[in-house]
Amino acid sequence: AQRVTQPEKLLSVFKGAPVELKCNYSYSGSPELFWYVQYSRQRLQLLLRHISRESIKGFTADLNKGETSFHLKKPFAQEEDSAMYYCALSGPGANSKLTFGKGITLSVRP
Amino acid sequence: ETGVTQTPRHLVMGMTNKKSLKCEQHLGHNAMYWYKQSAKKPLELMFVYSLEERVENNSVPSRFSPECPNSSHLFLHLHTLQPEDSALYLCASSRSRWGTGELFFGEGSRLTVL
């Protein structure tokens, strides 16, 4: 069974502080990992996926297979980063179910 | 209009009412989904449709009845709901079932059951 764990419900930081949103997963194989974001009054949308190895809005996430983690990081948080963030996992093939974690609310204070 | 559109955006209904939520996608996708988003369980998968066929029903009570008349439209028919069904209902679509992880979401329909 595949599972995504986001151990914290809320992270509150000051503007300019580093951010790390934790995500751990359970999957017997080679998973694909994603981060989705939902800003206030906006739709849930894909932020980044690990296979792209890209930085979006200053956020990066590295897949650590040894620790089965996919933490989302940003060195200097901005107020506009305040949102709900969901980590998600799917298998490598087509039609592989996408499983979401419970999400974490990031609050960036001025 | 492009993307995934949900109507109504807000709905208030009594427990004996019958209402429907509508979702429309203009992305040419073949799979559509209903999710329930609430404070207690942030993102619960309800139903999955692929090529207009229901492929997953995540143990959802029968008071929720989905309908997918074509690949662009998805409905969620509601009847005899309970107050605990109050939540934000999200529709999503993808190119194929689970779309290699990229789902496109609508803005949601905020449902309040009195």
gemmi code that builds the backbone of each chain (N, CA, C; Angstrom):
import gemmi

chains = {
    "A": [
        ("ALA", (0.844, -1.191, 0.000), (0.000, 0.000, 0.000), (0.878, 1.239, 0.000)),
        ("GLN", (0.413, 2.265, -0.675), (1.178, 3.496, -0.694), (0.601, 4.485, 0.300)),
        ("ARG", (1.489, 5.208, 0.939), (1.071, 6.145, 1.975), (1.958, 7.368, 1.965)),
        ("VAL", (1.360, 8.514, 2.244), (2.094, 9.767, 2.349), (1.829, 10.357, 3.722)),
        ("THR", (2.882, 10.713, 4.411), (2.750, 11.270, 5.752), (3.330, 12.671, 5.801)),
        ("GLN", (2.500, 13.596, 6.199), (2.957, 14.953, 6.471), (2.772, 15.148, 7.970)),
        ("PRO", (3.840, 15.084, 8.735), (3.712, 14.983, 10.193), (3.206, 16.238, 10.887)),
        ("GLU", (3.315, 17.371, 10.248), (2.885, 18.621, 10.882), (1.669, 19.182, 10.149)),
        ("LYS", (0.768, 19.822, 10.926), (-0.412, 20.442, 10.318), (-0.172, 21.898, 9.986)),
        ("LEU", (0.721, 22.519, 10.745), (0.913, 23.960, 10.605), (2.372, 24.308, 10.817)),
        ("LEU", (2.879, 25.201, 9.970), (4.213, 25.750, 10.160), (4.102, 27.256, 10.024)),
        ("SER", (4.562, 27.960, 11.044), (4.502, 29.409, 11.042), (5.913, 29.956, 11.142)),
        ("VAL", (6.305, 30.794, 10.169), (7.651, 31.371, 10.155), (7.544, 32.854, 9.855)),
        ("PHE", (8.641, 33.565, 10.116), (8.707, 34.964, 9.744), (9.253, 35.094, 8.327)),
        ("LYS", (8.871, 36.166, 7.680), (9.367, 36.480, 6.338), (10.886, 36.464, 6.345)),
        ("GLY", (11.458, 35.822, 5.338), (12.904, 35.749, 5.228), (13.516, 34.531, 5.885)),
        ("ALA", (12.735, 33.814, 6.682), (13.238, 32.618, 7.364), (13.209, 31.434, 6.404)),
        ("PRO", (14.057, 30.437, 6.648), (14.003, 29.228, 5.806), (12.770, 28.397, 6.134)),
        ("VAL", (12.312, 27.671, 5.132), (11.122, 26.833, 5.276), (11.465, 25.413, 4.856)),
        ("GLU", (11.000, 24.464, 5.649), (11.075, 23.057, 5.257), (9.757, 22.385, 5.610)),
        ("LEU", (9.033, 21.949, 4.596), (7.770, 21.234, 4.811), (8.064, 19.756, 4.612)),
        ("LYS", (7.792, 18.987, 5.657), (8.202, 17.587, 5.651), (7.181, 16.672, 4.983)),
        ("CYS", (7.713, 15.688, 4.275), (6.882, 14.670, 3.637), (7.648, 13.359, 3.656)),
        ("ASN", (7.035, 12.324, 4.199), (7.594, 10.979, 4.162), (6.606, 10.069, 3.455)),
        ("TYR", (7.126, 9.050, 2.831), (6.242, 8.175, 2.075), (6.563, 6.714, 2.335)),
        ("SER", (5.599, 5.886, 1.962), (5.756, 4.442, 2.029), (5.320, 3.893, 0.683)),
        ("TYR", (6.241, 3.214, 0.003), (5.929, 2.662, -1.325), (6.964, 1.604, -1.655)),
        ("SER", (6.501, 0.450, -2.094), (7.418, -0.641, -2.442), (7.741, -0.583, -3.924)),
        ("GLY", (8.707, 0.224, -4.282), (9.068, 0.408, -5.677), (9.647, 1.782, -5.876)),
        ("SER", (9.585, 2.263, -7.109), (10.107, 3.594, -7.422), (8.947, 4.565, -7.601)),
        ("PRO", (8.684, 5.373, -6.600), (7.534, 6.266, -6.678), (7.843, 7.543, -7.443)),
        ("GLU", (6.784, 8.218, -7.794), (6.919, 9.591, -8.289), (6.273, 10.492, -7.248)),
        ("LEU", (6.966, 11.560, -6.894), (6.515, 12.436, -5.819), (6.201, 13.829, -6.354)),
        ("PHE", (5.217, 14.454, -5.709), (4.732, 15.759, -6.148), (4.431, 16.631, -4.931)),
        ("TRP", (4.478, 17.936, -5.148), (3.931, 18.893, -4.194), (2.865, 19.721, -4.899)),
        ("TYR", (1.702, 19.787, -4.235), (0.609, 20.633, -4.702), (0.452, 21.786, -3.711)),
        ("VAL", (-0.071, 22.919, -4.202), (-0.259, 24.088, -3.340), (-1.650, 24.669, -3.561)),
        ("GLN", (-2.218, 25.169, -2.487), (-3.538, 25.812, -2.561), (-3.463, 27.141, -1.819)),
        ("TYR", (-3.368, 28.240, -2.565), (-3.388, 29.563, -1.956), (-4.812, 29.917, -1.568)),
        ("SER", (-4.933, 30.881, -0.663), (-6.245, 31.265, -0.166), (-7.177, 31.652, -1.315)),
        ("ARG", (-8.352, 31.030, -1.341), (-9.385, 31.319, -2.341), (-8.941, 30.995, -3.766)),
        ("GLN", (-7.929, 30.145, -3.905), (-7.508, 29.723, -5.239), (-7.587, 28.197, -5.335)),
        ("ARG", (-7.498, 27.700, -6.552), (-7.610, 26.265, -6.747), (-6.324, 25.541, -6.385)),
        ("LEU", (-6.476, 24.296, -6.004), (-5.337, 23.432, -5.751), (-4.599, 23.192, -7.070)),
        ("GLN", (-3.280, 23.332, -7.042), (-2.528, 23.193, -8.292), (-1.175, 22.555, -8.028)),
        ("LEU", (-0.642, 21.929, -9.063), (0.657, 21.298, -8.960), (1.741, 22.357, -8.822)),
        ("LEU", (2.610, 22.189, -7.835), (3.723, 23.112, -7.634), (4.972, 22.557, -8.323)),
        ("LEU", (5.336, 21.329, -7.972), (6.486, 20.725, -8.627), (6.438, 19.204, -8.472)),
        ("ARG", (7.231, 18.540, -9.328), (7.338, 17.085, -9.274), (8.813, 16.714, -9.262)),
        ("HIS", (9.141, 15.616, -8.603), (10.561, 15.333, -8.387), (11.292, 15.003, -9.677)),
        ("ILE", (10.610, 14.430, -10.658), (11.320, 14.033, -11.870), (11.771, 15.245, -12.679)),
        ("SER", (11.146, 16.384, -12.444), (11.521, 17.579, -13.195), (12.766, 18.237, -12.626)),
        ("ARG", (13.021, 17.966, -11.347), (14.188, 18.527, -10.667), (14.272, 20.041, -10.874)),
        ("GLU", (13.148, 20.701, -10.743), (13.096, 22.131, -11.006), (12.837, 22.902, -9.719)),
        ("SER", (13.081, 24.192, -9.802), (12.762, 25.091, -8.697), (11.604, 25.967, -9.149)),
        ("ILE", (10.538, 25.971, -8.370), (9.365, 26.767, -8.692), (9.120, 27.748, -7.558)),
        ("LYS", (9.055, 29.006, -7.891), (8.843, 30.065, -6.889), (9.857, 29.962, -5.756)),
        ("GLY", (11.052, 29.505, -6.075), (12.107, 29.403, -5.077), (12.066, 28.132, -4.257)),
        ("PHE", (11.062, 27.283, -4.487), (10.937, 26.024, -3.769), (11.664, 24.906, -4.512)),
        ("THR", (12.290, 24.030, -3.749), (12.889, 22.822, -4.291), (12.509, 21.648, -3.404)),
        ("ALA", (12.572, 20.460, -3.984), (12.307, 19.244, -3.204), (13.170, 18.137, -3.777)),
        ("ASP", (13.881, 17.464, -2.923), (14.741, 16.360, -3.344), (14.194, 15.048, -2.817)),
        ("LEU", (14.135, 14.075, -3.701), (13.678, 12.753, -3.304), (14.835, 12.009, -2.638)),
        ("ASN", (14.654, 11.618, -1.399), (15.656, 10.865, -0.651), (15.102, 9.459, -0.427)),
        ("LYS", (15.559, 8.545, -1.273), (15.007, 7.186, -1.213), (15.430, 6.467, 0.063)),
        ("GLY", (16.617, 6.797, 0.570), (17.080, 6.150, 1.795), (16.212, 6.502, 2.990)),
        ("GLU", (15.810, 7.760, 3.060), (14.977, 8.219, 4.167), (13.497, 8.230, 3.784)),
        ("THR", (13.200, 7.804, 2.584), (11.828, 7.846, 2.030), (11.175, 9.186, 2.336)),
        ("SER", (11.851, 10.249, 1.898), (11.337, 11.586, 2.161), (11.366, 12.433, 0.901)),
        ("PHE", (10.554, 13.462, 0.920), (10.471, 14.403, -0.207), (10.095, 15.758, 0.391)),
        ("HIS", (11.000, 16.307, 1.168), (10.719, 17.556, 1.873), (10.793, 18.744, 0.917)),
        ("LEU", (9.905, 19.701, 1.123), (9.856, 20.919, 0.298), (10.598, 22.028, 1.041)),
        ("LYS", (11.513, 22.686, 0.338), (12.355, 23.669, 1.004), (12.384, 24.992, 0.243)),
        ("LYS", (12.562, 26.053, 1.016), (12.778, 27.373, 0.425), (13.683, 28.140, 1.384)),
        ("PRO", (14.753, 28.735, 0.900), (15.706, 29.367, 1.812), (15.179, 30.634, 2.486)),
        ("PHE", (14.334, 31.380, 1.780), (13.842, 32.648, 2.343), (12.345, 32.770, 2.052)),
        ("ALA", (11.531, 32.567, 3.062), (10.077, 32.577, 2.862), (9.553, 33.986, 2.588)),
        ("GLN", (8.531, 34.059, 1.759), (7.836, 35.305, 1.463), (6.389, 35.201, 1.944)),
        ("GLU", (5.768, 36.347, 2.217), (4.390, 36.330, 2.707), (3.464, 35.636, 1.713)),
        ("GLU", (3.734, 35.799, 0.435), (2.868, 35.195, -0.582), (3.002, 33.672, -0.664)),
        ("ASP", (3.936, 33.117, 0.104), (4.058, 31.654, 0.164), (3.035, 31.042, 1.112)),
        ("SER", (2.354, 31.865, 1.880), (1.345, 31.352, 2.809), (0.263, 30.611, 2.039)),
        ("ALA", (0.058, 29.358, 2.378), (-0.872, 28.507, 1.627), (-0.939, 27.148, 2.304)),
        ("MET", (-1.794, 26.288, 1.738), (-1.858, 24.883, 2.149), (-1.030, 24.092, 1.148)),
        ("TYR", (-0.169, 23.213, 1.648), (0.700, 22.429, 0.784), (0.430, 20.942, 0.999)),
        ("TYR", (0.249, 20.233, -0.118), (0.010, 18.794, -0.065), (1.143, 18.063, -0.775)),
        ("CYS", (1.655, 17.044, -0.136), (2.596, 16.134, -0.759), (1.784, 14.983, -1.358)),
        ("ALA", (2.203, 14.469, -2.516), (1.459, 13.393, -3.160), (2.412, 12.403, -3.809)),
        ("LEU", (1.933, 11.183, -3.962), (2.764, 10.096, -4.480), (1.976, 9.263, -5.473)),
        ("SER", (2.657, 8.816, -6.521), (2.059, 7.826, -7.410), (3.130, 6.825, -7.816)),
        ("GLY", (2.702, 5.734, -8.400), (3.634, 4.755, -8.921), (4.197, 5.232, -10.248)),
        ("PRO", (5.167, 4.518, -10.789), (5.847, 4.985, -11.990), (5.054, 4.807, -13.281)),
        ("GLY", (4.113, 3.892, -13.328), (3.438, 3.617, -14.584), (2.203, 4.459, -14.813)),
        ("ALA", (1.636, 4.295, -16.007), (0.377, 4.962, -16.301), (-0.720, 4.380, -15.416)),
        ("ASN", (-1.739, 5.174, -15.164), (-2.878, 4.743, -14.342), (-2.490, 4.428, -12.900)),
        ("SER", (-1.374, 4.943, -12.457), (-0.984, 4.735, -11.060), (-1.675, 5.767, -10.186)),
        ("LYS", (-2.381, 5.277, -9.169), (-3.183, 6.152, -8.314), (-2.328, 7.206, -7.626)),
        ("LEU", (-2.864, 8.412, -7.548), (-2.199, 9.513, -6.849), (-2.747, 9.564, -5.431)),
        ("THR", (-1.867, 9.463, -4.461), (-2.259, 9.494, -3.052), (-1.735, 10.781, -2.429)),
        ("PHE", (-2.623, 11.519, -1.786), (-2.247, 12.782, -1.147), (-2.009, 12.582, 0.346)),
        ("GLY", (-1.104, 13.402, 0.884), (-0.972, 13.505, 2.324), (-2.075, 14.393, 2.878)),
        ("LYS", (-2.053, 14.616, 4.189), (-3.111, 15.392, 4.836), (-2.898, 16.896, 4.719)),
        ("GLY", (-1.737, 17.295, 4.228), (-1.508, 18.703, 3.993), (-0.932, 19.431, 5.188)),
        ("ILE", (-0.268, 20.550, 4.897), (0.264, 21.412, 5.941), (-0.009, 22.858, 5.560)),
        ("THR", (-0.422, 23.636, 6.541), (-0.640, 25.062, 6.322), (0.639, 25.812, 6.656)),
        ("LEU", (1.142, 26.548, 5.686), (2.306, 27.404, 5.911), (1.828, 28.834, 6.085)),
        ("SER", (2.228, 29.429, 7.182), (1.899, 30.829, 7.455), (3.193, 31.608, 7.558)),
        ("VAL", (3.353, 32.607, 6.694), (4.548, 33.438, 6.714), (4.160, 34.816, 7.228)),
        ("ARG", (4.708, 35.173, 8.360), (4.357, 36.428, 9.013), (5.313, 37.541, 8.597)),
        ("PRO", (4.817, 38.775, 8.525), (5.680, 39.888, 8.106), (6.708, 40.261, 9.162)),
    ],
    "B": [
        ("GLU", (-13.952, 29.492, -22.222), (-13.290, 29.414, -20.929), (-12.448, 28.138, -20.852)),
        ("THR", (-11.297, 28.229, -20.255), (-10.412, 27.076, -20.167), (-10.364, 26.565, -18.742)),
        ("GLY", (-9.791, 25.372, -18.578), (-9.605, 24.836, -17.242), (-10.809, 24.064, -16.765)),
        ("VAL", (-10.905, 23.949, -15.453), (-11.975, 23.188, -14.811), (-12.889, 24.176, -14.084)),
        ("THR", (-14.170, 24.134, -14.434), (-15.148, 25.068, -13.893), (-16.187, 24.331, -13.077)),
        ("GLN", (-16.436, 24.822, -11.864), (-17.430, 24.197, -11.001), (-18.543, 25.190, -10.685)),
        ("THR", (-19.777, 24.679, -10.709), (-20.936, 25.478, -10.306), (-21.890, 24.627, -9.491)),
        ("PRO", (-22.611, 25.226, -8.527), (-22.396, 26.585, -8.052), (-21.143, 26.695, -7.196)),
        ("ARG", (-20.688, 27.880, -6.935), (-19.529, 28.050, -6.063), (-19.922, 27.898, -4.601)),
        ("HIS", (-21.156, 28.264, -4.295), (-21.664, 28.130, -2.924), (-23.070, 27.549, -2.981)),
        ("LEU", (-23.348, 26.668, -2.046), (-24.671, 26.035, -1.999), (-25.050, 25.782, -0.544)),
        ("VAL", (-26.259, 26.221, -0.191), (-26.813, 25.940, 1.137), (-28.061, 25.111, 0.929)),
        ("MET", (-28.149, 23.995, 1.616), (-29.316, 23.143, 1.445), (-29.736, 22.502, 2.761)),
        ("GLY", (-31.013, 22.199, 2.833), (-31.522, 21.482, 3.988), (-31.315, 19.987, 3.799)),
        ("MET", (-31.505, 19.251, 4.871), (-31.237, 17.810, 4.821), (-32.199, 17.058, 3.918)),
        ("THR", (-33.349, 17.646, 3.633), (-34.312, 16.946, 2.783), (-34.261, 17.383, 1.327)),
        ("ASN", (-33.411, 18.358, 1.024), (-33.332, 18.863, -0.356), (-32.600, 17.900, -1.278)),
        ("LYS", (-32.818, 18.125, -2.570), (-32.023, 17.461, -3.605), (-31.380, 18.548, -4.448)),
        ("LYS", (-30.077, 18.469, -4.588), (-29.348, 19.443, -5.394), (-28.246, 18.720, -6.153)),
        ("SER", (-27.628, 19.437, -7.092), (-26.530, 18.856, -7.858), (-25.384, 19.838, -7.991)),
        ("LEU", (-24.174, 19.303, -7.965), (-22.973, 20.072, -8.270), (-22.543, 19.710, -9.687)),
        ("LYS", (-22.059, 20.722, -10.393), (-21.657, 20.497, -11.778), (-20.187, 20.832, -11.967)),
        ("CYS", (-19.526, 20.048, -12.783), (-18.128, 20.296, -13.121), (-17.964, 20.160, -14.626)),
        ("GLU", (-17.224, 21.075, -15.206), (-16.978, 21.049, -16.636), (-15.505, 21.313, -16.890)),
        ("GLN", (-14.895, 20.504, -17.747), (-13.478, 20.746, -18.067), (-13.334, 20.977, -19.569)),
        ("HIS", (-12.499, 21.954, -19.880), (-12.262, 22.354, -21.270), (-10.841, 22.023, -21.689)),
        ("LEU", (-10.302, 20.960, -21.123), (-8.899, 20.616, -21.356), (-8.734, 19.391, -22.238)),
        ("GLY", (-9.844, 18.787, -22.663), (-9.747, 17.587, -23.486), (-9.278, 16.373, -22.718)),
        ("HIS", (-9.480, 16.385, -21.400), (-9.041, 15.274, -20.560), (-10.031, 14.119, -20.587)),
        ("ASN", (-9.524, 12.937, -20.243), (-10.364, 11.734, -20.264), (-10.749, 11.225, -18.888)),
        ("ALA", (-10.199, 11.786, -17.845), (-10.512, 11.326, -16.494), (-10.968, 12.503, -15.638)),
        ("MET", (-11.944, 12.231, -14.767), (-12.457, 13.264, -13.872), (-12.664, 12.674, -12.484)),
        ("TYR", (-12.609, 13.563, -11.486), (-12.595, 13.127, -10.086), (-13.458, 14.058, -9.226)),
        ("TRP", (-14.008, 13.492, -8.162), (-14.601, 14.282, -7.094), (-13.796, 14.048, -5.817)),
        ("TYR", (-13.441, 15.154, -5.157), (-12.794, 15.106, -3.857), (-13.635, 15.916, -2.867)),
        ("LYS", (-13.549, 15.518, -1.602), (-14.153, 16.286, -0.525), (-13.022, 16.873, 0.310)),
        ("GLN", (-13.102, 18.182, 0.568), (-12.082, 18.843, 1.364), (-12.739, 19.457, 2.594)),
        ("SER", (-12.327, 19.007, 3.766), (-12.871, 19.545, 5.004), (-11.750, 19.701, 6.019)),
        ("ALA", (-12.058, 20.357, 7.110), (-11.035, 20.594, 8.133), (-10.574, 19.279, 8.761)),
        ("LYS", (-11.518, 18.344, 8.947), (-11.180, 17.076, 9.603), (-10.349, 16.164, 8.714)),
        ("LYS", (-10.712, 16.063, 7.457), (-9.998, 15.212, 6.500), (-9.718, 16.034, 5.263)),
        ("PRO", (-8.556, 16.615, 5.205), (-8.293, 17.652, 4.210), (-8.579, 17.304, 2.755)),
        ("LEU", (-8.288, 16.100, 2.303), (-8.509, 15.803, 0.891), (-8.909, 14.336, 0.760)),
        ("GLU", (-10.196, 14.106, 0.603), (-10.717, 12.744, 0.505), (-11.172, 12.460, -0.917)),
        ("LEU", (-10.626, 11.440, -1.518), (-11.080, 11.022, -2.837), (-12.454, 10.373, -2.712)),
        ("MET", (-13.377, 10.783, -3.587), (-14.723, 10.216, -3.569), (-14.936, 9.283, -4.758)),
        ("PHE", (-14.805, 9.827, -5.956), (-15.085, 9.059, -7.171), (-14.057, 9.367, -8.252)),
        ("VAL", (-13.829, 8.354, -9.100), (-12.963, 8.520, -10.261), (-13.705, 8.019, -11.484)),
        ("TYR", (-13.691, 8.829, -12.542), (-14.258, 8.429, -13.824), (-13.160, 8.464, -14.875)),
        ("SER", (-13.114, 7.421, -15.683), (-12.180, 7.376, -16.807), (-12.977, 7.025, -18.051)),
        ("LEU", (-12.907, 7.874, -19.058), (-13.680, 7.681, -20.287), (-15.153, 7.413, -19.968)),
        ("GLU", (-15.670, 8.242, -19.066), (-17.072, 8.227, -18.666), (-17.493, 6.994, -17.878)),
        ("GLU", (-16.562, 6.143, -17.531), (-16.878, 4.965, -16.734), (-16.357, 5.154, -15.319)),
        ("ARG", (-17.231, 4.883, -14.327), (-16.779, 4.998, -12.953), (-15.791, 3.881, -12.643)),
        ("VAL", (-14.596, 4.239, -12.295), (-13.566, 3.240, -12.036), (-13.206, 3.142, -10.563)),
        ("GLU", (-13.695, 4.078, -9.778), (-13.410, 4.013, -8.347), (-14.502, 4.728, -7.568)),
        ("ASN", (-14.975, 4.046, -6.541), (-15.926, 4.610, -5.601), (-15.318, 4.367, -4.232)),
        ("ASN", (-14.894, 5.428, -3.594), (-14.113, 5.290, -2.372), (-15.011, 5.174, -1.140)),
        ("SER", (-15.899, 4.181, -1.141), (-16.794, 3.928, -0.002), (-17.609, 5.160, 0.372)),
        ("VAL", (-18.145, 5.794, -0.641), (-18.924, 7.008, -0.422), (-20.391, 6.628, -0.178)),
        ("PRO", (-21.042, 7.269, 0.804), (-22.455, 6.956, 1.064), (-23.333, 7.203, -0.159)),
        ("SER", (-24.411, 6.458, -0.243), (-25.275, 6.516, -1.429), (-26.030, 7.836, -1.549)),
        ("ARG", (-26.012, 8.651, -0.523), (-26.644, 9.972, -0.654), (-25.869, 10.887, -1.609)),
        ("PHE", (-24.664, 10.456, -1.984), (-23.891, 11.126, -3.033), (-23.937, 10.247, -4.277)),
        ("SER", (-24.411, 10.795, -5.375), (-24.564, 10.010, -6.593), (-23.886, 10.734, -7.752)),
        ("PRO", (-22.785, 10.187, -8.274), (-22.105, 10.863, -9.368), (-22.709, 10.494, -10.717)),
        ("GLU", (-22.473, 11.378, -11.684), (-22.916, 11.110, -13.055), (-21.914, 11.735, -14.003)),
        ("CYS", (-21.518, 10.988, -15.013), (-20.562, 11.493, -15.995), (-21.116, 11.231, -17.390)),
        ("PRO", (-21.911, 12.160, -17.933), (-22.562, 11.934, -19.225), (-21.595, 11.934, -20.411)),
        ("ASN", (-20.481, 12.639, -20.269), (-19.446, 12.644, -21.305), (-18.136, 13.039, -20.644)),
        ("SER", (-17.063, 13.006, -21.384), (-15.747, 13.207, -20.769), (-15.508, 14.641, -20.315)),
        ("SER", (-16.395, 15.557, -20.684), (-16.201, 16.961, -20.309), (-17.034, 17.375, -19.105)),
        ("HIS", (-18.003, 16.572, -18.726), (-18.928, 16.960, -17.675), (-19.016, 15.901, -16.589)),
        ("LEU", (-19.097, 16.392, -15.365), (-19.239, 15.513, -14.212), (-20.193, 16.182, -13.237)),
        ("PHE", (-21.120, 15.382, -12.719), (-22.087, 15.894, -11.759), (-21.965, 15.115, -10.455)),
        ("LEU", (-22.380, 15.779, -9.383), (-22.521, 15.094, -8.095), (-23.902, 15.433, -7.574)),
        ("HIS", (-24.794, 14.434, -7.619), (-26.165, 14.626, -7.166), (-26.227, 14.363, -5.657)),
        ("LEU", (-26.918, 15.264, -4.982), (-26.949, 15.241, -3.518), (-28.379, 15.097, -3.025)),
        ("HIS", (-28.619, 14.194, -2.092), (-29.964, 14.095, -1.512), (-29.885, 13.540, -0.105)),
        ("THR", (-30.767, 14.057, 0.728), (-30.837, 13.699, 2.155), (-29.459, 13.725, 2.808)),
        ("LEU", (-28.771, 14.832, 2.627), (-27.435, 14.972, 3.214), (-27.514, 15.249, 4.711)),
        ("GLN", (-26.374, 15.098, 5.353), (-26.241, 15.346, 6.782), (-25.380, 16.586, 7.005)),
        ("PRO", (-25.509, 17.227, 8.149), (-24.670, 18.409, 8.412), (-23.179, 18.127, 8.274)),
        ("GLU", (-22.748, 16.902, 8.600), (-21.317, 16.590, 8.491), (-20.836, 16.492, 7.044)),
        ("ASP", (-21.765, 16.555, 6.102), (-21.384, 16.572, 4.692), (-20.996, 17.970, 4.227)),
        ("SER", (-21.168, 18.948, 5.090), (-20.742, 20.316, 4.756), (-19.237, 20.327, 4.537)),
        ("ALA", (-18.830, 20.833, 3.377), (-17.409, 20.796, 3.010), (-17.235, 21.522, 1.683)),
        ("LEU", (-15.991, 21.587, 1.244), (-15.671, 22.082, -0.095), (-15.512, 20.865, -0.997)),
        ("TYR", (-16.282, 20.814, -2.067), (-16.217, 19.686, -2.979), (-15.425, 20.113, -4.215)),
        ("LEU", (-14.339, 19.386, -4.443), (-13.442, 19.720, -5.538), (-13.584, 18.732, -6.673)),
        ("CYS", (-13.638, 19.272, -7.871), (-13.605, 18.456, -9.081), (-12.212, 18.589, -9.681)),
        ("ALA", (-11.734, 17.541, -10.297), (-10.435, 17.583, -10.964), (-10.503, 16.768, -12.241)),
        ("SER", (-9.555, 17.014, -13.128), (-9.462, 16.224, -14.353), (-7.997, 15.954, -14.659)),
        ("SER", (-7.773, 14.952, -15.519), (-6.414, 14.657, -15.975), (-6.488, 14.023, -17.354)),
        ("ARG", (-5.364, 14.036, -18.044), (-5.342, 13.533, -19.435), (-5.788, 12.080, -19.504)),
        ("SER", (-5.281, 11.275, -18.587), (-5.678, 9.874, -18.503), (-5.910, 9.587, -17.033)),
        ("ARG", (-6.336, 8.360, -16.700), (-6.587, 8.067, -15.291), (-5.329, 8.292, -14.487)),
        ("TRP", (-5.406, 9.232, -13.549), (-4.320, 9.653, -12.670), (-3.229, 10.424, -13.412)),
        ("GLY", (-3.328, 10.522, -14.721), (-2.530, 11.442, -15.502), (-1.095, 11.609, -15.113)),
        ("THR", (-0.390, 10.543, -14.805), (1.009, 10.590, -14.338), (1.186, 11.631, -13.246)),
        ("GLY", (0.182, 11.739, -12.398), (0.301, 12.556, -11.195), (-0.157, 13.987, -11.305)),
        ("GLU", (-0.490, 14.466, -12.492), (-0.900, 15.860, -12.593), (-2.407, 15.962, -12.771)),
        ("LEU", (-3.055, 16.430, -11.727), (-4.485, 16.692, -11.756), (-4.716, 18.196, -11.846)),
        ("PHE", (-5.776, 18.558, -12.553), (-6.160, 19.964, -12.687), (-7.472, 20.142, -11.930)),
        ("PHE", (-7.447, 21.008, -10.943), (-8.586, 21.165, -10.046), (-9.423, 22.381, -10.397)),
        ("GLY", (-10.710, 22.282, -10.076), (-11.589, 23.431, -10.105), (-11.466, 24.192, -8.795)),
        ("GLU", (-12.192, 25.303, -8.697), (-12.119, 26.135, -7.499), (-12.992, 25.599, -6.371)),
        ("GLY", (-13.830, 24.651, -6.683), (-14.616, 24.024, -5.635), (-16.018, 24.578, -5.490)),
        ("SER", (-16.887, 23.760, -4.913), (-18.243, 24.167, -4.543), (-18.350, 24.032, -3.034)),
        ("ARG", (-18.595, 25.171, -2.371), (-18.706, 25.175, -0.907), (-20.126, 24.807, -0.529)),
        ("LEU", (-20.280, 23.651, 0.102), (-21.607, 23.143, 0.464), (-21.838, 23.279, 1.960)),
        ("THR", (-22.982, 23.834, 2.306), (-23.401, 23.916, 3.709), (-24.744, 23.206, 3.837)),
        ("VAL", (-24.783, 22.224, 4.718), (-26.020, 21.467, 4.955), (-26.582, 21.870, 6.313)),
        ("LEU", (-27.783, 22.384, 6.301), (-28.389, 22.876, 7.548), (-29.226, 21.791, 8.219)),
    ],
}
model = gemmi.Model(1)
for chain_id, residues in chains.items():
    chain = gemmi.Chain(chain_id)
    for i, (resn, *xyz) in enumerate(residues, 1):
        res = gemmi.Residue()
        res.name, res.seqid = resn, gemmi.SeqId(i, " ")
        for name, pos in zip(("N", "CA", "C"), xyz):
            atom = gemmi.Atom()
            atom.name, atom.element = name, gemmi.Element(name[0])
            atom.pos, atom.b_iso = gemmi.Position(*pos), 0.0
            res.add_atom(atom)
        chain.add_residue(res)
    model.add_chain(chain)
structure = gemmi.Structure()
structure.add_model(model)
structure.setup_entities()
